Amino acid sequence: DAGVIQSPRHEVTEMGQEVTLRCKPISGHDYLFWYRQTMMRGLELLIYFNNNVPIDDSGMPEDRFSAKMPNASFSTLKIQPSEPRDSAVYFCASSSGLAGSYNEQFFGPGTRLTVL
Amino acid sequence: KNQVEQSPQSLIILEGKNCTLQCNYTVSPFSNLRWYKQDTGRGPVSLTIMTFSENTKSNGRYTATLDADTKQSSLHITASQLSDSASYICVVRPSGGYNKLIFGAGTRLAVHP
């Protein structure tokens, strides 16, 4: 298995533009997580899905952020409009079963977003 | 407030030396505690996972310990290698249904030749 796949790996955009980050989870995994990592705040959970259904989006910073999972093999995180403070590395992770069990969360390589 | 505190923030050691990273948490009750390794430009990768009833777990040169009474965990790296240079993140999962993982800020380790 290729692991969790994210695209693009790097994104540079200007303030006000729409940004779409993409994730393909590991085949067979039924949980998908979106995280954001910054130097100041470390890793933060934004939202997670179970069987394509959003379960907890309380970590989404504001209405400018939205996430979808149209099928078991694809998810998107969209920021519209983007702001400089959104600059961070965004990780997607997937797991089989509950995150609290020994079933591991496998992280993708991340998308480094820079908003100018 | 549930928190995970790690120390030191950063550490430099010479290749071949041992080191120990610390993690103190206030999350209670908790289900398990994990240590992740994150190489620069990559996503975190799990090293060890321990439940509250386990007090030690090894993965090659990495050994994690857990004292649930004092709410402390440590990650010991033996005979360090240049490839151990990375950030090491302590993560605690609160118990009771699904709960958000609580991440520490990480310890940045640099192994020099």
Interface residues (C-beta under 8 A of the other chain):
Chain A: V4 G42 L43 E44 L45 I55 D56 G59 F91 A93 L98 A99 G100 Y102 E104 Q105 F107 G108 P109 G110
Chain B: S31 N32 G41 R42 G43 P44 V45 S46 I49 I89 R93 S95 Y98 N99 K100 L101 F103 G104 A105 G106
